[in-house]
């Protein structure tokens, strides 16, 4: 389809540049511009279709919940390992009433 639009654009511009009739020139320019615009949009649509992800590959809600639960579990495990790795201050353990 996009190649047909390119041929229409070329033919429209060819008619516009070779005719001596103002009305035929206007029709040729309109066909040429419309064909060129359609060709550009068809190229863009083809490029988008090549990189688009199919609907079958989209993640569904149960999978999203499972991934969030796994991420939360990993986050809590790293937080727990960090808190156990940090030793409390020796002065705070010796005298909890003391303020600095």
Residue frames as a rotation matrix with the C-alpha (Angstrom) as fourth column:
UNK 1
0.571 0.821 0.000 0.00
0.821 -0.571 0.000 0.00
0.000 0.000 -1.000 0.00
UNK 2
0.444 -0.430 -0.786 2.80
0.191 -0.812 0.551 2.42
-0.876 -0.395 -0.278 0.85
UNK 3
-0.653 -0.715 0.250 4.42
0.378 -0.021 0.926 1.90
-0.657 0.699 0.284 -2.54
UNK 4
-0.093 0.721 0.687 1.14
0.976 -0.069 0.205 2.67
0.195 0.689 -0.698 -4.27
UNK 5
0.785 0.367 -0.499 0.97
0.512 -0.838 0.190 5.93
-0.348 -0.404 -0.846 -2.32
UNK 6
-0.101 -0.898 -0.429 4.52
0.126 -0.439 0.889 6.77
-0.987 0.036 0.158 -3.41
UNK 7
-0.677 -0.091 0.730 3.61
0.710 0.179 0.681 6.08
-0.193 0.980 -0.057 -7.06
UNK 8
0.409 0.888 0.209 0.51
0.902 -0.428 0.053 8.28
0.137 0.167 -0.976 -6.69
UNK 9
0.582 -0.256 -0.772 2.66
0.266 -0.837 0.478 11.06
-0.768 -0.484 -0.419 -5.23
UNK 10
-0.536 -0.844 0.027 5.21
0.251 -0.128 0.959 10.84
-0.806 0.521 0.280 -8.04
UNK 11
-0.442 0.455 0.774 2.46
0.891 0.120 0.438 10.77
0.107 0.883 -0.458 -10.67
UNK 12
0.634 0.723 -0.275 0.70
0.760 -0.648 0.048 13.74
-0.143 -0.239 -0.960 -9.06
UNK 13
0.267 -0.620 -0.738 3.87
0.061 -0.753 0.655 15.83
-0.962 -0.220 -0.164 -8.99
UNK 14
-0.704 -0.513 0.492 4.69
0.482 0.164 0.861 14.80
-0.522 0.843 0.132 -12.57
UNK 15
0.034 0.806 0.591 1.26
0.977 -0.152 0.151 15.95
0.211 0.572 -0.792 -13.73
UNK 16
0.737 0.282 -0.615 1.59
0.506 -0.833 0.225 19.19
-0.448 -0.476 -0.756 -11.74
UNK 17
-0.018 -0.855 -0.519 5.00
0.030 -0.519 0.854 20.04
-0.999 0.000 0.035 -13.21
UNK 18
-0.803 -0.353 0.481 4.21
0.428 0.221 0.876 19.14
-0.415 0.909 -0.026 -16.83
UNK 19
0.039 0.913 0.406 0.76
0.997 -0.012 -0.070 20.65
-0.059 0.408 -0.911 -17.30
UNK 20
-0.881 -0.252 0.401 -0.14
0.311 -0.946 0.089 24.16
0.357 0.203 0.912 -18.35
UNK 21
0.068 0.981 0.179 -3.65
0.151 -0.188 0.970 24.03
0.986 -0.039 -0.161 -16.87
UNK 22
-0.530 -0.292 0.796 -3.97
-0.643 -0.473 -0.602 25.65
0.552 -0.831 0.063 -13.43
UNK 23
0.425 0.759 0.493 -6.76
-0.904 0.331 0.271 23.34
0.043 -0.561 0.827 -12.29
UNK 24
0.827 -0.192 -0.528 -4.86
0.038 0.957 -0.287 20.21
0.561 0.217 0.799 -13.34
UNK 25
-0.259 -0.954 0.153 -1.76
-0.057 -0.143 -0.988 21.59
0.964 -0.265 -0.017 -11.62
UNK 26
-0.231 0.259 0.938 -3.75
-0.932 -0.334 -0.138 22.06
0.278 -0.906 0.319 -8.41
UNK 27
0.829 0.559 0.035 -5.15
-0.553 0.808 0.204 18.54
0.086 -0.189 0.978 -8.57
UNK 28
0.496 -0.726 -0.476 -1.66
0.181 0.622 -0.761 17.19
0.849 0.291 0.440 -9.24
UNK 29
-0.463 -0.686 0.561 -0.18
-0.391 -0.410 -0.824 19.07
0.795 -0.601 -0.079 -6.29
UNK 30
0.161 0.603 0.781 -2.95
-0.986 0.067 0.151 17.90
0.038 -0.795 0.605 -3.99
UNK 31
0.936 0.167 -0.310 -2.48
-0.201 0.976 -0.082 14.29
0.289 0.139 0.947 -5.14
UNK 32
0.155 -0.970 -0.187 1.28
0.108 0.205 -0.973 14.59
0.982 0.130 0.137 -4.79
UNK 33
-0.468 -0.320 0.824 1.18
-0.690 -0.449 -0.567 16.05
0.551 -0.834 -0.011 -1.29
UNK 34
0.442 0.717 0.539 -1.51
-0.894 0.398 0.204 13.64
-0.068 -0.572 0.817 -0.10
UNK 35
0.850 -0.171 -0.499 0.37
-0.037 0.924 -0.380 10.67
0.526 0.341 0.779 -1.56
UNK 36
-0.174 -0.982 0.073 3.63
-0.058 -0.064 -0.996 11.78
0.983 -0.178 -0.046 0.02
UNK 37
-0.292 0.159 0.943 1.96
-0.925 -0.297 -0.237 12.29
0.243 -0.942 0.234 3.40
UNK 38
0.761 0.637 0.124 0.26
-0.649 0.748 0.140 8.91
-0.004 -0.187 0.982 3.18
UNK 39
0.525 -0.666 -0.531 3.56
0.075 0.657 -0.750 7.26
0.848 0.354 0.394 2.22
UNK 40
-0.464 -0.730 0.501 5.28
-0.421 -0.316 -0.850 8.78
0.779 -0.606 -0.160 5.25
UNK 41
0.002 0.557 0.831 2.51
-0.998 0.054 -0.034 7.70
-0.064 -0.829 0.556 7.60
UNK 42
0.892 0.302 -0.337 2.52
-0.358 0.926 -0.119 4.18
0.276 0.227 0.934 6.13
UNK 43
0.048 -0.949 -0.311 6.29
0.003 0.312 -0.950 3.94
0.999 0.045 0.018 6.70
UNK 44
-0.539 -0.212 0.815 5.83
-0.740 -0.342 -0.579 5.08
0.401 -0.915 0.027 10.31
UNK 45
0.455 0.794 0.404 3.01
-0.887 0.444 0.126 2.57
-0.079 -0.416 0.906 10.86
UNK 46
0.743 -0.247 -0.622 5.14
-0.076 0.892 -0.445 -0.25
0.665 0.378 0.644 9.48
UNK 47
-0.350 -0.929 0.119 8.04
-0.177 -0.059 -0.982 0.73
0.920 -0.365 -0.143 11.73
UNK 48
-0.303 0.331 0.894 5.78
-0.950 -0.184 -0.254 0.82
0.080 -0.926 0.370 14.80
UNK 49
0.754 0.649 -0.096 4.28
-0.648 0.760 0.054 -2.55
0.108 0.022 0.994 13.89
UNK 50
0.318 -0.721 -0.615 7.76
-0.052 0.635 -0.771 -4.10
0.947 0.277 0.165 13.68
UNK 51
-0.698 -0.702 0.143 8.72
-0.124 -0.078 -0.989 -3.03
0.706 -0.708 -0.033 17.20
UNK 52
0.004 0.782 0.623 5.33
-0.917 -0.245 0.313 -3.46
0.398 -0.572 0.717 18.88
UNK 53
-0.915 -0.265 0.303 4.95
-0.385 0.797 -0.466 -6.19
-0.118 -0.543 -0.831 21.47
UNK 54
-0.493 0.784 -0.377 2.13
-0.055 0.404 0.913 -8.63
0.868 0.471 -0.156 20.77
UNK 55
0.133 0.661 0.739 -0.77
-0.846 -0.313 0.432 -8.78
0.517 -0.682 0.517 23.22
UNK 56
0.753 0.128 -0.645 0.03
0.066 0.961 0.268 -12.40
0.655 -0.245 0.715 24.01
UNK 57
-0.137 -0.934 -0.331 3.33
0.631 0.175 -0.756 -11.33
0.764 -0.312 0.565 25.58
UNK 58
-0.120 0.127 0.985 1.76
-0.479 -0.876 0.055 -8.75
0.870 -0.465 0.166 27.88
UNK 59
-0.927 -0.249 -0.282 1.92
0.135 0.477 -0.868 -9.44
0.351 -0.843 -0.408 31.61
UNK 60
0.066 0.998 -0.013 -1.42
0.177 0.002 0.984 -10.19
0.982 -0.067 -0.176 33.29
UNK 61
0.382 0.191 0.904 -2.47
-0.674 -0.612 0.414 -9.16
0.632 -0.767 -0.105 36.81
UNK 62
0.997 -0.025 0.068 -1.61
-0.033 0.680 0.732 -12.41
-0.065 -0.733 0.677 38.65
UNK 63
0.402 -0.911 0.090 1.89
0.825 0.318 -0.468 -12.33
0.398 0.262 0.879 37.20
UNK 64
0.006 -0.357 0.934 2.32
-0.071 -0.932 -0.356 -8.70
0.997 -0.065 -0.031 38.24
UNK 65
0.724 0.311 0.615 1.22
-0.613 -0.118 0.781 -9.53
0.316 -0.943 0.105 41.81
UNK 66
0.897 -0.431 -0.094 3.63
0.439 0.850 0.293 -12.46
-0.047 -0.304 0.952 41.95
UNK 67
0.118 -0.891 0.437 6.49
0.672 -0.253 -0.696 -10.27
0.731 0.376 0.569 40.72
UNK 68
0.183 0.012 0.983 5.68
-0.458 -0.884 0.096 -7.58
0.870 -0.468 -0.156 43.31
UNK 69
0.949 0.183 0.255 5.55
-0.311 0.428 0.849 -10.17
0.046 -0.885 0.464 46.09
UNK 70
0.623 -0.782 -0.037 8.92
0.764 0.617 -0.189 -11.54
0.170 0.089 0.981 45.02
UNK 71
-0.046 -0.633 0.772 10.41
0.300 -0.746 -0.594 -8.03
0.953 0.204 0.224 44.92
UNK 72
0.482 0.291 0.827 9.00
-0.638 -0.530 0.559 -7.20
0.600 -0.797 -0.070 48.38
UNK 73
0.989 -0.146 -0.038 10.39
0.139 0.783 0.606 -10.45
-0.058 -0.605 0.794 49.77
UNK 74
0.259 -0.947 0.190 13.83
0.845 0.127 -0.520 -9.70
0.468 0.295 0.833 48.33
UNK 75
0.023 -0.200 0.979 13.66
-0.113 -0.974 -0.196 -6.13
0.993 -0.106 -0.046 49.65
UNK 76
0.773 0.303 0.558 12.74
-0.569 -0.059 0.820 -7.28
0.281 -0.951 0.127 53.17
UNK 77
0.839 -0.523 -0.150 15.50
0.544 0.816 0.194 -9.91
0.021 -0.244 0.970 53.10
UNK 78
-0.029 -0.884 0.467 18.12
0.641 -0.375 -0.670 -7.31
0.767 0.280 0.577 52.20
UNK 79
0.206 0.158 0.966 16.79
-0.485 -0.840 0.241 -4.93
0.850 -0.518 -0.096 54.86
UNK 80
0.975 0.170 0.140 16.95
-0.207 0.493 0.845 -7.69
0.074 -0.853 0.516 57.47
UNK 81
0.527 -0.846 -0.078 20.52
0.824 0.532 -0.197 -8.59
0.209 0.039 0.977 56.54
UNK 82
-0.091 -0.542 0.836 21.55
0.219 -0.829 -0.514 -4.93
0.972 0.136 0.194 56.72
UNK 83
0.483 0.348 0.804 20.00
-0.626 -0.504 0.595 -4.41
0.612 -0.790 -0.026 60.16
UNK 84
0.987 -0.159 -0.014 21.62
0.127 0.732 0.670 -7.55
-0.096 -0.663 0.742 61.57
UNK 85
0.331 -0.921 0.205 25.00
0.808 0.164 -0.566 -6.60
0.488 0.352 0.798 60.10
UNK 86
-0.016 -0.295 0.955 25.03
-0.179 -0.939 -0.294 -3.20
0.984 -0.176 -0.037 61.83
UNK 87
-0.291 -0.170 -0.941 26.25
0.824 0.455 -0.337 -3.56
0.485 -0.874 0.008 65.42
UNK 88
0.796 0.597 0.105 24.72
0.444 -0.692 0.570 -1.28
0.412 -0.407 -0.815 68.05
UNK 89
0.185 -0.710 0.679 26.84
-0.358 -0.692 -0.627 1.43
0.915 -0.128 -0.382 69.63
UNK 90
-0.295 -0.393 -0.871 28.77
0.579 0.652 -0.490 0.15
0.760 -0.648 0.035 72.67
UNK 91
-0.989 -0.074 0.127 27.97
-0.044 -0.674 -0.737 3.26
0.141 -0.735 0.664 74.77
UNK 92
-0.282 0.957 0.062 24.25
-0.851 -0.279 0.446 3.01
0.444 0.073 0.893 74.02
UNK 93
0.232 0.327 -0.916 24.20
0.045 0.937 0.346 -0.61
0.972 -0.121 0.203 75.13
UNK 94
-0.595 -0.563 -0.573 26.15
0.585 0.186 -0.790 0.15
0.552 -0.805 0.218 78.33
UNK 95
-0.740 0.331 -0.586 24.04
0.349 -0.555 -0.755 3.13
-0.575 -0.763 0.295 79.45
UNK 96
-0.407 0.632 0.659 20.66
0.867 0.040 0.497 3.42
0.288 0.774 -0.564 77.65
UNK 97
0.539 0.652 -0.534 19.60
0.801 -0.592 0.086 6.42
-0.260 -0.474 -0.841 79.86
UNK 98
-0.224 -0.758 -0.612 22.57
0.415 -0.643 0.644 8.51
-0.882 -0.109 0.459 78.80
UNK 99
0.813 0.451 0.368 21.93
0.537 -0.339 -0.773 11.19
-0.223 0.826 -0.517 76.14
UNK 100
-0.256 -0.966 0.032 24.61
0.868 -0.215 0.448 12.90
-0.425 0.143 0.894 74.15
